[in-house]
Amino acid sequence: MKKPLAMILEPVRTILKGYASILFLESPWSGLLLLAATFWYPHIGLSGLTSVGVSYITAVVLRFPQAKSEIYVYNSTLVGLSLGAFFPLNEFLAVMLFFSAVLATLVTVAVKNVMYRLDNLPPLSLPFLIVASLSTTAAYSLPGAHPALQFNTQLPPLLSPLVDTFLSTLGAVYFTPHPLAGLLIFAALLFASRYLAILAIVGYAAGVFGFRILAIPLSNELLVWTGFNFILTTMALGGIFTVPGRASLVFATLAAVLTAPLILVAQKIVLTYQIPIMVLPFVVITTSLLLVLKNRQTMAPPNLTDQPGIPEHNFERARLAAVRNGRMDSISVLPPFFGEWTVYQGMEGRHTHKKPWQHALDFYVLKQNRSYQNSGRAVEDYHCYNLPVVSPVHGSVARILDKLPDNTPGDVDLGNNWGNFILIRLDSGLHLLLAHLKQNSIKVAENDRVKPGSLLARCGNSGRSPQPHLHMHIQTDARLGSATYPFHLSSVITATVEQDHLYRLTCVPQTGDSVLAIEQNTPLALDLHLPVGRTLTYEIRNERGDDMGEVEFYVELSLQNQYRFVSSGGGSSAFEEINGVLGFYDRRGGKDRILDMWLLANGLTPLSDKANSWQDQPSGLLLPLAPWQRLAVQLWYPLGTGINSSYQRVWDGDAGHWRQTGVHRLHFGMFGYTVQSESILVPEVGFSNFSLTWGKRSLHASLKQKGLREDEGIPGWSLYVNRQPPAPDPEQEARMRSRHG
């Protein structure tokens, strides 16, 4: 049963997040500032708060999905604020607020479902626009309705006429057109996202420029009551629904300019019925351009985000995804084989991989630098012949050919370049080709659904193939011989002439490089598995051995189907166990040094015992920076930056565990910063210990208790870990500092 305080705080938090979400923000503290801004005109603030309260109760009573989420109160808040701005506070308005808030909640559910079916578009402020237009029209027709309230747009100067008009326009987002209210709203923007604050200024300036292009006489009233459309459009398209960057900034700025003529058209039509245009231009322009971005046939920027969020969060997710998954204009695929193969011919190879077929890889197997044994005169002499070929992607089998005989080594079939092949249609519409397969070895049929690791066929020597090998490329359509498309391999161990085996999240191997596919379901993967409900309790000590308390981590599944690693310290991080690697991303919540220490030590952990070195670029804000250093990093990298992290992992046979060490370096301006991490991975225990060392300071976490939270149908359990953690070794730490500077 919930505690009384929690029962009170839950709706308060939801309501505050509802106020924040009007400006695409997430923090309840931002919502508190925005709520305060609406009370510059008390009748408006009270109307908005009344409406949001009615909406919250309606959603809970009717038991809507995620009933206690801010998605239901967001539009109702705007409805209440608009009615408070249009009509004086009296019993008539109270009745209108009640019915309008209930209607806004119901319309939000309907619009949300409709927009989801229309290419999963966001409802934005469309429910508010519908309900506010209906309520305003109805109110003017009912007895007891008074004329709309008038706001004085000729206010005494606060800062300067230009700045005051901008702030009043920002205040009008919450129907509070006053520069002081706008200043409070701008402070909330700065508090949550500096980039959104910049977009608000850019959008307003672009909209004013659009008005001037159209030679429209500018007045305070026109700008204040329409200019927020420029601001909201630029914020939405410049960083909330797109990955922040130069392309998205230009795209959003042009969108703001396009909003100007739409405002003029909307005024001519809507004001005929005494209805203010409100956010109609913002909704129309933003929805239309989101549809454009969703239906493009290119991966070039501006790119849509996987889920809307604060620009800094979107940038960090996209940056880390590019590091770990490769460029957005390149397709990620797994190796189409088991074990270690060598690149026979790389992309833009000297034999057949020329434009427009340059994006292709040929593989064979070498043993002692030879691709065959015995005399090499028979296909059976070749190491890769008859080895299994597996699917490297999710997709559907589009075409197959299985009847062509395998060539005698040295001979080729010029009439059938690709030989026996399988063509797989990807969900993106592109196609992946696996060619030169063994005769009568294909195990799938056309239209079969395949996934990574599905057995497809056997390696052969059919088509234009002088010796057994496997050809792979991605092409733009289903026609054999069509142009190839860029792709890269994911989660592999590679070796070159210059470098020993290195685990790589993404790579485009060159001719002569060896590629080892990561094994799945290894004992190490089972030891490090983090199922829903897993709990890990650690004892924390500093460099002097002082007890710093305990921290518990637990695993939950979010409403967005994210596995999240949640800390009792207040932070959390999403993670995935996929393609033979455990990777953490999307750090959320407040300051949590122990969680950040975990993410530096274990944030990217290959689940194969063959991976002994790798690199990553986690967020720079995970480092234990002093306040001035954190400020310097944020000023130097406004949207964030990554750390250059290098990892090594070795098996300590005497101790019976894996020792995983990392060196993390960050440069900002003339300054550099280096920390070292260490993690002890124990068979049948998992993440036994982890630590972080920076300067003369260090923190050490030792696993005390491991368990599983009870759930319906799943029994809970908990056990104490008897293994004694290794004590901090000052001499070893000194050697690490000396070695890594």
N, C-alpha and C positions, 0 to 999 in steps of 0.2 A: 504493500500500500504506500502511496506517495506521501511524503511529508507535507504538512500545510504550506511551508515556505516554497517548496518546489511547485506545488499546485498554483501558487500565486505567480511565481516567477516565469513559469512556462508560457502563459498567455501574454504576459508583459513582454517577454523576449520575442514572441511571434509578432506582436503588434509593432514593436520597434523595428524589427526586420522588414515588416511590411512598409513602413515609412522609408526605410533605407532603399528598398528595392525599386522605388519610383525612379531613383537616380542610378539604378543598377548596382547599388552597393549591397554589402552583406553583413556588416557589423552592426549589432544592436546599439553600440555607442554612437555610431554615425546616425542611426535612426533617432536616438535621443536628441541630438543636435537639430535634426530636421523637424522633429516634433515641436521642439522649442521655437523654431523659426515660424511655424504656423500660428503661434499664439501672439505674434506681433499685432494681429487683429484677432482678439479673443473669440469673437463669434465664429470666425473661420476655423480657428484651432479647435474649438469645442465641437463644431459640426463634424469635422474630420474624425475626431476621437470617438464621437458617438457612433458614426457610421462604421468605423472599423470594429468597434465593440460588438455591434449588432451582427456584422458579417462573421466575426469569429465564432460567436455563439451559434449562428445558423449553420456554419460548416460542421461544428462539433455535434449539434443536435441531429443533423441529417446524416452524420457519419460518412462524410465524403472521404475518399482515399487521401491520406496525408492531411486529414482535417485540420491539424494544428500547425499547418505550414503557412508561410506568409503568402503563398500564391493566391489564396482566397481573399485576403484582406487588402492586397495591393491596389486593385481597381476600386474596391469599396472606399478606400481612403480618399482617392481622388474624387469619387462621386460626392462624398460628404463635404470635402473642401470646396468643390465647385458650387454646390447648393448653398453653402455658407457664404460664398462670395456673391451669389446672385440674389439671395433673399435674406431679409432680416431674421434674426433669431426669435421665433415665436412658436406657438402651438402648431401652426400650419407647417412650419419648417420641420418640427419634430416628427410629424406624421410622414412628411415627404422623405425625411432621412431614414426612417424605419423601413418603409416599403422599398425605397431605392437601394438601401444596403442589402436587403434580402434578395432583390432582383439582381443586383450586381454579382452576388455570390453565385446565383444559379446560372447567370449568363456566362460567368467566368468558366464554369464547368463545361457548358455547351461549346463555347468558343475554343477552349483548350482542346477539346476532343476533335472539333472540326479542323483546326489548324494542324493538329498532329497528323491527320489524314492527308492534308495538303502539303506533302513533302516535309512533315515534321517542323513546321514553322512556329515561331514563338507567338503567343497571343498578343504580346506587347500591351498597349493600353486600349486595345479594341473593345473589350467589355465595358470599360469606363466610358468610352466614346458613345457606345450604343445606349447605355443606361442614362448617362447624363443628358444626351440629346432628347430621349423620351421623357425624362423627368422634367427637364426645363420646358419642353413644349406643353406637357400636361399642366405644369404649374401655372403657366401664363393663361391657361383656359379655365382654371378653377377659381371660384369665388374665394376671396381672402388673400389672394396672392398680391404682393406689393411689387413695385418696380425693382429692378436690380439695383444693388448698392453701387454707388459711384466711388471710384478711387481717385485720389488727387495725384496725377502724374507729374504735376509741376511742383516738385518737392524742393525744400531748401537744399543747397549742395552739401553733400557729405564729404566726398573726395574730389571728384571732378565730374562735369556733366557726362563725359564719355563713360567713365567707370561706374558712375551712379546708374546710368541707363542699363549697362550690362548687369549690374547686381540686381536691379529691379526686375530685369528679364529673368534672371535665375530664380528670384523669389516667386515669380509668376508660375513657375513649375508647380509650386504648392499653393497657387492662387493667393500669394502674399506678396504683391508687387511693391516692395519697399527695399531700398538699398541695404538697410541694416539687417533685414531678414535674409536678403541675398548674400550678405557678407557671412552670416552664420552658415548658410547652405554651402558657400564656397569653402569655408573652414572644414565642413564635414567632408567635402570632396578631397581636400588636401590631406585630411586625416586618414582617409581610406586609400586614396590613389592619387599621386601627384600627376600621373599621366592623364587621368580623367579630367583633372582640373585644367591641364593644358588643352585637352580636346574641347572642353567647354568654351575656352577663349577663342580657339581656332574656329570652331563651328559658328560662334556668334559673328566673328569678323567676316567669315565667308558668306554668311547669310546677308549681312549688311552690304557686302560687295555685290551680291546678287540683286538686291533691291536697287542699287545704284546703276547696275547695268541696264535694268529695266526702266531707268529714269523715273522711279517712284519717289514722290516727295516723302522724306522721312520725318516721322514725328515720334515723340516719346511713347504715345499711346499705341501706335502701330508696332513699334519694336518690342515694347513690354509685353503686349498681349499676343504676339505671334512669334517673337524671336526665340522662345524656348524650343520651338520646333527645330531650329538650326542646331541648337545645343544638343538636344536629345538624339537627333539623327547622327551627328558627328560622333558622339560618344558610343552609340550602338554599333556603327559600322567601322569605327576607327580603333576599337579595342575590346569591346564586350563580346561581339559575335565573330570577330576576326582576330588573327594573330597580329599584334602590334608591329608596325614596321613602316618603312617608307611608302610601300605600295598601298597599305591600308589607310595611311594618313592622307595620301593624295585622293584615294577613292572616297573617303569619308568627307573630305573638303569639297570635292565636286558634288557629292550628294547634297551637302548643305546649300550650295549654290542653286542646285536644281529645285530645292524646296521653295525658293522665293517665288517663281511663277505659279507654283501649285497653291501657295497661300493666296495669291490674287484671285485665282479661279475659285478656290473654296469660299473666299469672302463673298464673291458675287452670288454664289449659289446658296450658301448656308445662311448668310445674314438676312436673306429674303424672308426666312422663317423665324427671325429673331433668335437664332441659335449661334453662339460664338463658335468659331472653327476649332478651338481648343487644340487637340493633338492630331487632328485629321491629316495634315500634311506629313507629320512625322511617321504615322502608322503606314500611310500609303507608300511613301518613298522607301522607308526601311524595309517593309515587307517585300516590295517589288525587287529591290536590289539584293536582298537575301536570296530570293528565288533565282535571280541571275547567277549569283555565285554558286548556288547549289547545282545548277544545271550546266555549268561550263564543262568543256571537254579538255581541260588542262589542269595541271597541278601548280601552275605558276601563281605567285602571290598577286592579289591578297587572298589568303587562305582562311577558310572558316575554321573555328575552333571545334573540338569534339563536344565541348559543353561551354555555355556562356559563363563568363567570370570576369573578375577584375583584370585589367590589361596586364599588370605585372604577373599575375598568376598564369594568364594565357601565354605570355611570352616565355615564362620559365618552363611550362609544360612543353611548348613547341621546341624550345631550345634543347631541352633534355631528350625529347623524342628524336630530334634530328641527330643528336650524338649517338643515341642508342639504336635507332631504327633506320638511320640513313636519311638522305635528302628526300623531301616530299615529292620530287619529280622522278624518283627512282623507286622501283618496286622491290620490296623485301621478300626474299625466298630462302628456304632452307636447302641444304644439300640434297640432291636426289639419290643419295646412296648411303650405305653404312660404311664405317671404317674410314681409312685414309686413302684418298685419291690425289693425283697430281694433275695440274692444269696442262693439258696437251697443247692447246692453243687458246690464248686469252682474247680479250676484247680488242678490236682493231688488229687482229693477228695477221701475220705475214702471208698466210695461205688463203683462207676463204672468208675471213671475218672483215670484209671491207664494206664501206657505205653502199647501200643503206642497211647492211646486215652486220654492222660492226659490233652491236651489243649481243655477244654470244660467247659461250664458254664450251670448250671440249675437255673432257676428263678421261684419264686412264689410270692404271695402277702400276707403280714402279716398285720393284724389289731389287735392291742392290743396283739401282740406276738402270735397270732393264725392264721393259714392259712385257717380256716373255721369258719362258724357260725352254729347255730342250733346243730344238733347231729353229723354232719360230715359224715353221712352214705351215702349221695347222692353226686354225682359230682357237682350238682348245689349249694351245701353248700359251696364250696370252692371259695374264693374271686377272684382267677385268672381265674376260669373256664369261658369260653366264652368271655374273654376279647380279643380285637383285637391284632393280631400279624402283625407287619409291617416290611418291608424290611430294614435291617441295612446297605445295600450296593447297589452300582450300579452293575448290572449284568443281565444275562439271565437265565430263569428258565430251568434247565436241566432235572429234573425228579420230579414227584409228586406221592403221594399215598394218597387217600382220603376216602377209603371205610371201614376201620377198625372201629369197634365199640369202644366207650370209656369204660374203665374198671370201675367196681364198686370199690370205694376206698378200698385199701388193696389188691386187686387182680392185677395180672400182666399177660401180654401176652408174654410168653417166646419165642414163635415162630416168633414174629415180634418185635424185640427189639426196633426199632425206631418208631413203630406205623405209624400213618399218618405223612407224612413229605413233605417238599419242599427242593429241592437241587438247589442252585443257582450257576451258573458258573460265576466266577469273570473274569474281563478282563485280569488278570494275569495268568489265567489258573487254579488257585485253585478253590475249591468249598466250599460253605457255606451251612451247614445243619441246618434246623429248624425242630424239631421233637416233637412227642407226641401231635399232633394237633387234634382238634375236628373233628369228622366224618362229612363229607359232608360240610365242612366250607371253603375249599380252593377256593379262588376267581381268581386265575391265571391259565393259561394253559402252557404246555411246549413250550419253545421258546419265551415266552413273555419277553419283556424287563422291568426290574423293577429298581426303584431308591429309595434312602432312604426316608422312610415315606409312600411308596406305601402299601396299605392294601393287605395282603396276605391271611390271614386265621384267625381262632380263636383258643385260647389256649384250649387244651383238656386233655384227660387222656388215650390215646391209647398207645399200645406197652408195653415195660417194664417200667411201670409207676404206682407206688402204690397210688399216689395222683396227681391231676392236677398240671402240671408245664410245663415250656417251656425249652427245651434243645437246645443249640446252640454250634456249633463248626465249624472250618474250616479244610478241609481235602485236601490231596495232589492230589487226582484224583476223578473220578466220581463213583468209586465202593463204595457201602455201607460197612462200616467197615474198610475202608482204614485209614492209620495213620493220626492223626490230626496235624495241623500246628499252630505255635504260633500266637495269636492275642490279641488285647486289645480294650477296650472301649474308645471312644473319646467324649469329651464335655458332661460330666455328673456331677451331684451333688451326692456325696456319703456321707454316714454317717456310722461310726463304733461305737463300744461300747465305745472306748476311745475318739472319736472326733466327734464334731457336724458336721452339713452339710457343706461340703467344695466343691466348684466348682473345677473340675479337667479336664485339657485338655486331659490327658490320664490316664488310670488306669487299673489294673488287679484286680478286686474286689475279696475278700476272702469270704469263707463261713460265712454267717451271716451279711455281709455288705449290706446296702440298696443302691439302685441305682435309681436316679431320672433322667428321660430323660429331657433334656432342651426343653422348649416350644419354638416354632417358631412363628414369627409374633406377638410378644407381643407389647403393646404400647411403651415400652422402646426401642424395636428394631426399631420401626417406627421413634421415636424421634431422634435416633442416626444414622439413615440411611445416607450414603454419596453417592449420585448419581453422575454420570459424570456431570461436570459443576458446582457442588456445590462450593460456595465461602463462606469463613468465615474470617472476618476481626476483629482482636483483638487489643486493646490498651494495651501497655506493661508499667508496672511501677515496680520500684525496691522497696527494703525494706523501703526506706525513703518516698515512694510515688512519687518520681520524674518520670516525663513523659519520657519514653524511646522510644517513637515513636509507629508506627503501623506495624503489620505483617499481610499479607493476605495469607491464604491457599486456594488452589483450587484443585478440583479433575479432573484428566484427564485419558483417556484410552490410554495406550502406544501401539506401533506397535506390541509388544509381548503379547498383550491382558492382560496386567497388569493394574489394577486400581492403580493409583499413587496419593499420597497426596503431592502436590507440594507447597513449601513455597517461598514467595517472598524474603526470606533470602538466597536462592540459593540451598537449599537441597531438597530432596524428599524421599518418602518412599512408597513402595508398600503396599497394604492392601487387605484383603478379609473379607467379611461378610459371614460366612459359619458355619453351624452346631451350630447356636445359639451364635456365638462369633464374635466380631470385632477384628481382629488381624493385626498388622503392622509388616513389615519385609523389608529386602533389602534396608537399608538406603543408599542413594547415595548423591553425591555432596559434597561441601566444608563445612567449619565450619558454623553451623546454630544452635545457642544455643536455640532459641525459638522452632524450630522443635524438637530438642532433648528433650526439656522440655515436649512438647506434647507427644512424644513417651514414656517417662517415666511415665507420668500421665495417658495416655489413650491407650498405645500401645497394651494392651490386655484387652478388656472390654467385659465381658459376656453380652448378650442381653436379659437376663432373670432377672426379679426382685426377683427371688428366690436365685440367686447367691449372697452371702454376703461375701465370703472370697475365695481367690485363690492365686496361686503363678506363677511366670514366671521367665525367665532368659534372659532378653534383653542384647544387646551388652554392654560391659564395656565402650566403647568409647562414649556412650551417656551421661556419667556423666560429670559435669562441672569441669574437672580436670585442675590443673595448668600444665604448660608445663613439669616440671620435673616429675610430677605424671604420665602424659600421656606417657612420655618416659619410665618411670619405668614399667608401665603396659605392654607396647609393648615389652620391653626386657624380662620381666618375662613370658609373654604369646605371643610368636612370631606370632602366627596365630590368636590371639584374644581370648577373654574369655567372659563369661556371668556374669551378676549381679544376686545376690539372691534377688528377689523382692517379697515382701508380700503385698497383697492388702486386704482392708476391704471396704465394702460399706454398708451404712445405710441410711434409709429414715428419713429425718428431716421433720416431719409433720408440725411444726410451720412455717418453711421457705418454705415448699412446693417443696423440691428438694432432689435429691440424693447427698450424700457427699461420694466421692470415694477417699480414702487415700492410699498411698503406702510408704513403707520403702524399700530402695534400698541399699544393702551392697555389697562391693567389697573388697577382700583381695588380696594383692600382696606382697610377701615376708613377712616382719615383719610389714607391714603397713595395715591399714584398712581405709575404706572410707564409710561414710553413708550420704545419702540425703533423704529428705522426699518430696513427691509429694501430690498434692490434686487436685481433679477435681469436679466441680459442674455440675450435670446433671439435667437440668430443663425440665419438660414436655412441649412438643410443641416447645421448643427452642433447646434442645440438649446440646451440650458442651458449657455451658454458661461461665465458668471460669476454669482456671487451673493455678497451681503455683508450684514452686520448691524452697525448702529451703535447704541450705547447709552452715554449720557454722553460721556466723553472716549475711550471705547474702541471699537474696531471690529475685525472680522475679514473677510477677503476671500478668496474661493475662485475660482481660475482653472482652467478645464478644460485639462488637460495631455494626456490620452489617452482615447480612446473606443474601445470594442470590443464583441465578442460572445464569450461563453465557448463553447468547443466542447462539443457534445453528440452523442449517437448520431445519425448521419445529418445533423448540422448542423455545417458547418465553422466553426471559430473564427477571429476576426480582431481586429486591434488596429491603431490608427493614432494618430499624434501630431497634435495640433491645432496648426497653424502660426499661427493667429490670435493676435496679441498682446492680452492682456487690457488693458482700460483701467486705468491706474494710479490708486491712491487719490487723490482730490482733496480735500485738507484744506479748501479754501475752500468747495467744494460741500457737504461734510459740515457745515461751520459754518452755511451757509445753511439746510440741512435742519433742524438743531437749532433755529435761530432761528425757522424757520417753524412747526415742530411743537411748540415748547416743550420 
